[in-house]
Amino acid sequence: MIANALDGEPAEVRSDRVSREIQALTALGLDPFEIDLRNYFERGGRELDGELARCTVLWLRGGNVFLLRLALAASGADAAIVELVRDDRVVYAGYSAGPCVLGPSLDGLDAVDDAAAVHRVHGVAPIMSGLGLVPFRVVPHVNSPTHPESRALDAVAERYRANAVEHITLRDGQALLIDGDNQEVVGSPTAMSELLY
């Protein structure tokens, strides 16, 4: 599990959320552990590549998409993950910020997540490019009234539509499943309280 979207939270809050996420994933029969990308900033390399390669599933949880993207870049995990996914050696999964980084750009998501958090936490400018694993932007939590950011993300999706920006929207309870050239939205909208968060 990669939880660096939480890096702007106080240490005890981050730790509690990571712990709860691990418990929830364990309850599903998985054997999760955290790969904290901050441990690999500016060194990454083979050690991180090996850690990522031993995973069959990479779970990227929600939080601040700009903090997640910075952590992926600063550790070198971005390039490693792109290679693992393209070579079909790992399943990329997650929610909220996790799928948002898959597209070509994060432009527009600063209407919801605080891009300036990157400078406050790491002292550098945010990265606005995505991983480019899909040719469209992902907008989560749309039309999901129990999610606190739903209205803001509805507005992001509307701006993308108005400006002909290729994107896909997901309601809470839905997932985008991509298998080779096939892609479909699966699941059904559900209340936020029923989701893993």
CYANA upper distance limits for C-alpha pairs under 8 A (distance plus 0.5 A):
  1 MET  CA     32 PRO  CA      6.90
  1 MET  CA     33 PHE  CA      6.32
  1 MET  CA     34 GLU  CA      5.17
  1 MET  CA     35 ILE  CA      6.44
  1 MET  CA     58 LEU  CA      6.37
  1 MET  CA     59 TRP  CA      5.12
  1 MET  CA     60 LEU  CA      6.38
  1 MET  CA     61 ARG  CA      7.93
  2 ILE  CA     34 GLU  CA      6.40
  2 ILE  CA     35 ILE  CA      5.96
  2 ILE  CA     36 ASP  CA      6.78
  2 ILE  CA     37 LEU  CA      7.84
  2 ILE  CA     58 LEU  CA      7.78
  2 ILE  CA     59 TRP  CA      6.62
  2 ILE  CA     60 LEU  CA      5.35
  2 ILE  CA     61 ARG  CA      7.06
  3 ALA  CA      7 ASP  CA      8.21
  3 ALA  CA     18 VAL  CA      7.37
  3 ALA  CA     34 GLU  CA      7.74
  3 ALA  CA     35 ILE  CA      8.28
  3 ALA  CA     36 ASP  CA      7.43
  3 ALA  CA     60 LEU  CA      6.66
  3 ALA  CA     61 ARG  CA      6.04
  3 ALA  CA     62 GLY  CA      7.92
  3 ALA  CA     68 LEU  CA      8.20
  4 ASN  CA     36 ASP  CA      7.17
  4 ASN  CA     37 LEU  CA      7.31
  4 ASN  CA     38 ARG  CA      8.27
  4 ASN  CA     63 GLY  CA      8.49
  4 ASN  CA     67 LEU  CA      7.08
  4 ASN  CA     68 LEU  CA      5.59
  4 ASN  CA     71 ALA  CA      6.93
  5 ALA  CA     61 ARG  CA      7.57
  5 ALA  CA     62 GLY  CA      6.54
  5 ALA  CA     63 GLY  CA      4.97
  5 ALA  CA     64 ASN  CA      5.20
  5 ALA  CA     65 VAL  CA      6.42
  5 ALA  CA     66 PHE  CA      7.94
  5 ALA  CA     67 LEU  CA      5.71
  5 ALA  CA     68 LEU  CA      4.77
  5 ALA  CA     69 ARG  CA      8.49
  5 ALA  CA     97 ALA  CA      7.51
  6 LEU  CA     14 ARG  CA      6.44
  6 LEU  CA     62 GLY  CA      8.08
  6 LEU  CA     63 GLY  CA      5.81
  6 LEU  CA     64 ASN  CA      6.99
  6 LEU  CA     67 LEU  CA      8.00
  6 LEU  CA     68 LEU  CA      8.29
  7 ASP  CA     14 ARG  CA      7.55
  7 ASP  CA     67 LEU  CA      7.14
  7 ASP  CA     68 LEU  CA      8.48
  7 ASP  CA    121 VAL  CA      8.12
  8 GLY  CA     64 ASN  CA      8.33
  8 GLY  CA     67 LEU  CA      7.91
  8 GLY  CA    117 ALA  CA      7.27
  8 GLY  CA    121 VAL  CA      6.77
  9 GLU  CA     13 VAL  CA      6.62
  9 GLU  CA     14 ARG  CA      6.13
 10 PRO  CA     14 ARG  CA      6.66
 11 ALA  CA     15 SER  CA      6.52
 12 GLU  CA     16 ASP  CA      6.60
 13 VAL  CA     17 ARG  CA      6.71
 14 ARG  CA     18 VAL  CA      6.64
 15 SER  CA     19 SER  CA      6.57
 16 ASP  CA     20 ARG  CA      6.68
 17 ARG  CA     21 GLU  CA      6.60
 18 VAL  CA     22 ILE  CA      6.65
 18 VAL  CA     34 GLU  CA      8.32
 19 SER  CA     23 GLN  CA      6.71
 20 ARG  CA     24 ALA  CA      6.66
 21 GLU  CA     25 LEU  CA      6.66
 21 GLU  CA    196 LEU  CA      7.96
 21 GLU  CA    197 TYR  CA      7.59
 22 ILE  CA     26 THR  CA      6.47
 22 ILE  CA     32 PRO  CA      6.45
 22 ILE  CA     33 PHE  CA      7.40
 23 GLN  CA     27 ALA  CA      6.65
 24 ALA  CA     28 LEU  CA      7.14
 24 ALA  CA    196 LEU  CA      7.59
 25 LEU  CA     29 GLY  CA      7.41
 25 LEU  CA     30 LEU  CA      6.23
 25 LEU  CA     31 ASP  CA      7.96
 25 LEU  CA     32 PRO  CA      7.08
 26 THR  CA     30 LEU  CA      5.32
 26 THR  CA     31 ASP  CA      6.29
 26 THR  CA     32 PRO  CA      6.99
 35 ILE  CA     51 GLU  CA      8.32
 36 ASP  CA     40 TYR  CA      8.34
 37 LEU  CA     41 PHE  CA      7.18
 37 LEU  CA     71 ALA  CA      6.43
 37 LEU  CA     72 LEU  CA      7.45
 37 LEU  CA     75 SER  CA      6.39
 37 LEU  CA     77 ALA  CA      8.11
 38 ARG  CA     71 ALA  CA      7.05
 38 ARG  CA     75 SER  CA      7.45
 39 ASN  CA     75 SER  CA      8.44
 40 TYR  CA     44 GLY  CA      5.08
 40 TYR  CA     48 LEU  CA      7.34
 40 TYR  CA     74 ALA  CA      8.28
 40 TYR  CA     75 SER  CA      5.43
 40 TYR  CA     76 GLY  CA      8.46
 41 PHE  CA     71 ALA  CA      7.98
 41 PHE  CA     74 ALA  CA      5.54
 41 PHE  CA     75 SER  CA      4.72
 41 PHE  CA     76 GLY  CA      8.18
 42 GLU  CA     74 ALA  CA      6.47
 42 GLU  CA     75 SER  CA      6.33
 42 GLU  CA     76 GLY  CA      8.29
 43 ARG  CA     75 SER  CA      7.17
 44 GLY  CA     48 LEU  CA      5.71
 44 GLY  CA     49 ASP  CA      7.90
 44 GLY  CA     75 SER  CA      5.41
 44 GLY  CA     76 GLY  CA      6.01
 44 GLY  CA     77 ALA  CA      7.77
 45 GLY  CA     49 ASP  CA      6.65
 45 GLY  CA     76 GLY  CA      7.62
 46 ARG  CA     50 GLY  CA      6.36
 47 GLU  CA     51 GLU  CA      6.78
 48 LEU  CA     52 LEU  CA      6.64
 48 LEU  CA     75 SER  CA      8.50
 48 LEU  CA     77 ALA  CA      7.77
 49 ASP  CA     53 ALA  CA      6.46
 49 ASP  CA     77 ALA  CA      7.95
 49 ASP  CA     80 ALA  CA      6.70
 50 GLY  CA     54 ARG  CA      6.75
 51 GLU  CA     55 CYS  CA      7.69
 52 LEU  CA     58 LEU  CA      8.24
 52 LEU  CA     80 ALA  CA      8.24
 52 LEU  CA     81 ILE  CA      8.08
 53 ALA  CA     84 LEU  CA      7.79
 53 ALA  CA     89 ARG  CA      8.14
 53 ALA  CA     90 VAL  CA      8.05
 55 CYS  CA     90 VAL  CA      7.28
 56 THR  CA     89 ARG  CA      7.65
 56 THR  CA     90 VAL  CA      5.42
 56 THR  CA     91 VAL  CA      6.71
 57 VAL  CA     90 VAL  CA      5.96
 57 VAL  CA     91 VAL  CA      5.06
 57 VAL  CA     92 TYR  CA      6.45
 57 VAL  CA     93 ALA  CA      7.40
 58 LEU  CA     90 VAL  CA      7.42
 58 LEU  CA     91 VAL  CA      6.65
 58 LEU  CA     92 TYR  CA      5.55
 58 LEU  CA     93 ALA  CA      6.44
 58 LEU  CA     94 GLY  CA      8.31
 59 TRP  CA     92 TYR  CA      6.92
 59 TRP  CA     93 ALA  CA      5.33
 59 TRP  CA     94 GLY  CA      5.34
 59 TRP  CA     98 GLY  CA      8.25
 60 LEU  CA     92 TYR  CA      8.31
 60 LEU  CA     93 ALA  CA      6.81
 60 LEU  CA     94 GLY  CA      5.06
 60 LEU  CA     95 TYR  CA      7.26
 60 LEU  CA     97 ALA  CA      8.11
 60 LEU  CA     98 GLY  CA      5.16
 60 LEU  CA     99 PRO  CA      8.32
 61 ARG  CA     94 GLY  CA      5.75
 61 ARG  CA     95 TYR  CA      5.99
 61 ARG  CA     96 SER  CA      7.38
 61 ARG  CA     97 ALA  CA      7.17
 61 ARG  CA     98 GLY  CA      5.97
 62 GLY  CA     94 GLY  CA      7.97
 62 GLY  CA     95 TYR  CA      6.09
 62 GLY  CA     96 SER  CA      5.15
 62 GLY  CA     97 ALA  CA      5.02
 62 GLY  CA     98 GLY  CA      6.29
 62 GLY  CA    197 TYR  CA      8.44
 63 GLY  CA     68 LEU  CA      8.35
 63 GLY  CA     96 SER  CA      7.63
 63 GLY  CA     97 ALA  CA      6.34
 64 ASN  CA     68 LEU  CA      6.91
 64 ASN  CA     97 ALA  CA      6.85
 64 ASN  CA    113 ASP  CA      6.15
 64 ASN  CA    114 ASP  CA      7.58
 65 VAL  CA     69 ARG  CA      6.62
 65 VAL  CA     97 ALA  CA      5.13
 65 VAL  CA     98 GLY  CA      7.91
 65 VAL  CA    100 CYS  CA      7.45
 65 VAL  CA    101 VAL  CA      7.38
 65 VAL  CA    113 ASP  CA      7.23
 66 PHE  CA     70 LEU  CA      6.65
 66 PHE  CA    106 LEU  CA      8.45
 66 PHE  CA    113 ASP  CA      7.87
 66 PHE  CA    114 ASP  CA      8.01
 66 PHE  CA    115 ALA  CA      6.14
 66 PHE  CA    117 ALA  CA      8.22
 66 PHE  CA    118 VAL  CA      7.06
 66 PHE  CA    126 PRO  CA      6.65
 66 PHE  CA    127 ILE  CA      7.35
 66 PHE  CA    128 MET  CA      8.18
 67 LEU  CA     71 ALA  CA      6.70
 67 LEU  CA    115 ALA  CA      8.30
 67 LEU  CA    117 ALA  CA      7.60
 67 LEU  CA    118 VAL  CA      6.10
 67 LEU  CA    126 PRO  CA      8.25
 68 LEU  CA     72 LEU  CA      6.72
 68 LEU  CA     97 ALA  CA      7.87
 68 LEU  CA     98 GLY  CA      8.44
 69 ARG  CA     73 ALA  CA      6.80
 69 ARG  CA    101 VAL  CA      7.08
 69 ARG  CA    127 ILE  CA      7.18
 69 ARG  CA    130 GLY  CA      7.82
 70 LEU  CA     74 ALA  CA      6.43
 70 LEU  CA    118 VAL  CA      7.78
 70 LEU  CA    126 PRO  CA      7.12
 70 LEU  CA    127 ILE  CA      6.75
 71 ALA  CA     75 SER  CA      6.51
 71 ALA  CA     77 ALA  CA      8.41
 72 LEU  CA     76 GLY  CA      6.55
 72 LEU  CA     77 ALA  CA      5.35
 72 LEU  CA     78 ASP  CA      5.34
 73 ALA  CA     77 ALA  CA      6.82
 73 ALA  CA     78 ASP  CA      6.01
 73 ALA  CA     79 ALA  CA      8.37
 76 GLY  CA     80 ALA  CA      7.15
 77 ALA  CA     81 ILE  CA      6.30
 78 ASP  CA     82 VAL  CA      6.68
 78 ASP  CA    131 LEU  CA      7.17
 79 ALA  CA     83 GLU  CA      6.76
 80 ALA  CA     84 LEU  CA      6.68
 81 ILE  CA     85 VAL  CA      6.52
 82 VAL  CA     86 ARG  CA      6.51
 82 VAL  CA    131 LEU  CA      7.57
 82 VAL  CA    133 LEU  CA      7.30
 83 GLU  CA     87 ASP  CA      6.49
 84 LEU  CA     88 ASP  CA      6.66
 84 LEU  CA     89 ARG  CA      5.63
 84 LEU  CA     90 VAL  CA      6.25
 85 VAL  CA     89 ARG  CA      6.50
 85 VAL  CA     90 VAL  CA      6.03
 85 VAL  CA     91 VAL  CA      7.18
 85 VAL  CA     92 TYR  CA      7.44
 93 ALA  CA     98 GLY  CA      7.83
 93 ALA  CA     99 PRO  CA      7.97
 94 GLY  CA     98 GLY  CA      5.61
 94 GLY  CA     99 PRO  CA      6.90
 95 TYR  CA     99 PRO  CA      6.42
 95 TYR  CA    140 PRO  CA      8.42
 96 SER  CA    100 CYS  CA      6.99
 96 SER  CA    140 PRO  CA      6.20
 96 SER  CA    141 HIS  CA      7.95
 97 ALA  CA    101 VAL  CA      7.02
 98 GLY  CA    102 LEU  CA      8.09
 99 PRO  CA    103 GLY  CA      8.40
 99 PRO  CA    138 VAL  CA      6.96
100 CYS  CA    106 LEU  CA      7.85
100 CYS  CA    130 GLY  CA      8.37
100 CYS  CA    137 ARG  CA      7.19
100 CYS  CA    138 VAL  CA      5.57
100 CYS  CA    139 VAL  CA      7.22
100 CYS  CA    140 PRO  CA      8.15
101 VAL  CA    105 SER  CA      8.08
101 VAL  CA    106 LEU  CA      7.46
101 VAL  CA    130 GLY  CA      5.38
101 VAL  CA    131 LEU  CA      6.43
102 LEU  CA    130 GLY  CA      6.30
102 LEU  CA    131 LEU  CA      5.53
102 LEU  CA    132 GLY  CA      6.25
102 LEU  CA    133 LEU  CA      5.79
102 LEU  CA    134 VAL  CA      6.45
102 LEU  CA    137 ARG  CA      7.97
102 LEU  CA    138 VAL  CA      8.12
103 GLY  CA    130 GLY  CA      5.69
103 GLY  CA    131 LEU  CA      6.47
103 GLY  CA    132 GLY  CA      5.30
103 GLY  CA    133 LEU  CA      6.54
103 GLY  CA    134 VAL  CA      5.53
103 GLY  CA    135 PRO  CA      6.34
103 GLY  CA    136 PHE  CA      5.77
103 GLY  CA    137 ARG  CA      5.22
103 GLY  CA    138 VAL  CA      7.20
104 PRO  CA    129 SER  CA      6.37
104 PRO  CA    130 GLY  CA      5.11
104 PRO  CA    131 LEU  CA      6.63
104 PRO  CA    132 GLY  CA      4.78
104 PRO  CA    133 LEU  CA      7.95
104 PRO  CA    134 VAL  CA      7.50
104 PRO  CA    135 PRO  CA      6.62
104 PRO  CA    136 PHE  CA      7.09
104 PRO  CA    137 ARG  CA      7.22
105 SER  CA    128 MET  CA      6.31
105 SER  CA    129 SER  CA      4.75
105 SER  CA    130 GLY  CA      5.04
105 SER  CA    131 LEU  CA      8.39
105 SER  CA    132 GLY  CA      8.12
105 SER  CA    137 ARG  CA      7.38
106 LEU  CA    110 ASP  CA      8.24
106 LEU  CA    128 MET  CA      5.52
106 LEU  CA    129 SER  CA      6.31
106 LEU  CA    130 GLY  CA      6.48
106 LEU  CA    137 ARG  CA      8.14
107 ASP  CA    128 MET  CA      6.55
107 ASP  CA    129 SER  CA      8.27
108 GLY  CA    156 VAL  CA      6.90
109 LEU  CA    113 ASP  CA      6.64
109 LEU  CA    156 VAL  CA      7.55
110 ASP  CA    114 ASP  CA      6.29
110 ASP  CA    115 ALA  CA      6.16
111 ALA  CA    152 ALA  CA      7.55
111 ALA  CA    156 VAL  CA      7.77
112 VAL  CA    149 GLU  CA      7.45
112 VAL  CA    152 ALA  CA      6.63
112 VAL  CA    153 LEU  CA      7.35
115 ALA  CA    126 PRO  CA      6.59
116 ALA  CA    120 ARG  CA      7.00
116 ALA  CA    125 ALA  CA      8.11
116 ALA  CA    126 PRO  CA      7.64
117 ALA  CA    121 VAL  CA      6.43
118 VAL  CA    122 HIS  CA      6.08
118 VAL  CA    123 GLY  CA      7.26
118 VAL  CA    124 VAL  CA      6.85
118 VAL  CA    125 ALA  CA      6.86
118 VAL  CA    126 PRO  CA      6.08
119 HIS  CA    123 GLY  CA      4.65
119 HIS  CA    124 VAL  CA      5.18
119 HIS  CA    125 ALA  CA      6.06
119 HIS  CA    126 PRO  CA      7.53
135 PRO  CA    166 GLU  CA      8.14
136 PHE  CA    165 VAL  CA      8.36
136 PHE  CA    166 GLU  CA      5.50
136 PHE  CA    167 HIS  CA      5.17
136 PHE  CA    168 ILE  CA      7.38
137 ARG  CA    166 GLU  CA      6.91
137 ARG  CA    167 HIS  CA      4.85
137 ARG  CA    168 ILE  CA      6.78
138 VAL  CA    167 HIS  CA      6.18
138 VAL  CA    168 ILE  CA      5.61
138 VAL  CA    169 THR  CA      6.56
138 VAL  CA    170 LEU  CA      8.09
139 VAL  CA    153 LEU  CA      7.19
139 VAL  CA    156 VAL  CA      8.13
139 VAL  CA    157 ALA  CA      7.05
139 VAL  CA    167 HIS  CA      7.59
139 VAL  CA    168 ILE  CA      6.62
139 VAL  CA    169 THR  CA      5.24
139 VAL  CA    170 LEU  CA      6.73
140 PRO  CA    153 LEU  CA      7.62
140 PRO  CA    169 THR  CA      6.35
140 PRO  CA    170 LEU  CA      5.24
140 PRO  CA    171 ARG  CA      6.67
140 PRO  CA    172 ASP  CA      7.77
141 HIS  CA    147 HIS  CA      7.18
141 HIS  CA    149 GLU  CA      7.63
141 HIS  CA    150 SER  CA      5.76
141 HIS  CA    153 LEU  CA      7.19
141 HIS  CA    154 ASP  CA      8.47
141 HIS  CA    169 THR  CA      8.32
141 HIS  CA    170 LEU  CA      6.49
141 HIS  CA    171 ARG  CA      5.31
141 HIS  CA    172 ASP  CA      5.77
142 VAL  CA    150 SER  CA      5.73
142 VAL  CA    151 ARG  CA      7.72
142 VAL  CA    153 LEU  CA      6.25
142 VAL  CA    154 ASP  CA      5.61
142 VAL  CA    157 ALA  CA      8.35
142 VAL  CA    169 THR  CA      6.88
142 VAL  CA    170 LEU  CA      6.48
142 VAL  CA    171 ARG  CA      5.49
142 VAL  CA    172 ASP  CA      7.95
143 ASN  CA    150 SER  CA      6.64
143 ASN  CA    151 ARG  CA      7.86
143 ASN  CA    154 ASP  CA      7.05
143 ASN  CA    171 ARG  CA      6.51
144 SER  CA    150 SER  CA      6.05
144 SER  CA    171 ARG  CA      6.22
144 SER  CA    172 ASP  CA      6.42
144 SER  CA    189 PRO  CA      8.22
144 SER  CA    191 ALA  CA      8.00
144 SER  CA    192 MET  CA      8.14
145 PRO  CA    150 SER  CA      6.61
145 PRO  CA    151 ARG  CA      8.16
146 THR  CA    150 SER  CA      8.19
146 THR  CA    191 ALA  CA      6.76
146 THR  CA    192 MET  CA      6.05
146 THR  CA    193 SER  CA      8.30
147 HIS  CA    192 MET  CA      6.45
149 GLU  CA    153 LEU  CA      6.68
150 SER  CA    154 ASP  CA      6.51
151 ARG  CA    155 ALA  CA      6.81
152 ALA  CA    156 VAL  CA      6.88
153 LEU  CA    157 ALA  CA      6.68
154 ASP  CA    158 GLU  CA      6.71
155 ALA  CA    159 ARG  CA      6.68
156 VAL  CA    160 TYR  CA      6.76
157 ALA  CA    161 ARG  CA      6.67
157 ALA  CA    167 HIS  CA      8.19
157 ALA  CA    169 THR  CA      7.64
158 GLU  CA    162 ALA  CA      6.59
159 ARG  CA    163 ASN  CA      6.63
160 TYR  CA    164 ALA  CA      6.41
160 TYR  CA    165 VAL  CA      5.22
160 TYR  CA    166 GLU  CA      7.63
160 TYR  CA    167 HIS  CA      7.61
161 ARG  CA    165 VAL  CA      6.61
161 ARG  CA    166 GLU  CA      8.22
170 LEU  CA    174 GLN  CA      6.37
170 LEU  CA    175 ALA  CA      7.29
170 LEU  CA    176 LEU  CA      8.16
170 LEU  CA    185 VAL  CA      8.37
171 ARG  CA    189 PRO  CA      6.18
171 ARG  CA    190 THR  CA      8.45
172 ASP  CA    188 SER  CA      8.45
172 ASP  CA    189 PRO  CA      5.85
172 ASP  CA    190 THR  CA      6.24
172 ASP  CA    191 ALA  CA      7.45
172 ASP  CA    192 MET  CA      6.96
172 ASP  CA    195 LEU  CA      8.17
173 GLY  CA    187 GLY  CA      6.47
173 GLY  CA    188 SER  CA      5.81
173 GLY  CA    189 PRO  CA      4.93
173 GLY  CA    190 THR  CA      5.29
173 GLY  CA    191 ALA  CA      7.99
173 GLY  CA    192 MET  CA      8.43
173 GLY  CA    195 LEU  CA      7.50
174 GLN  CA    185 VAL  CA      7.02
174 GLN  CA    186 VAL  CA      6.12
174 GLN  CA    187 GLY  CA      5.06
174 GLN  CA    188 SER  CA      5.78
174 GLN  CA    189 PRO  CA      6.31
175 ALA  CA    185 VAL  CA      6.02
175 ALA  CA    186 VAL  CA      5.80
175 ALA  CA    187 GLY  CA      6.73
176 LEU  CA    183 GLN  CA      7.51
176 LEU  CA    184 GLU  CA      6.34
176 LEU  CA    185 VAL  CA      5.01
176 LEU  CA    186 VAL  CA      6.81
177 LEU  CA    183 GLN  CA      6.00
177 LEU  CA    184 GLU  CA      5.89
177 LEU  CA    185 VAL  CA      6.57
177 LEU  CA    186 VAL  CA      7.29
178 ILE  CA    182 ASN  CA      6.24
178 ILE  CA    183 GLN  CA      4.78
178 ILE  CA    184 GLU  CA      7.17
179 ASP  CA    183 GLN  CA      6.77
190 THR  CA    194 GLU  CA      7.30
190 THR  CA    195 LEU  CA      8.14
191 ALA  CA    195 LEU  CA      7.64
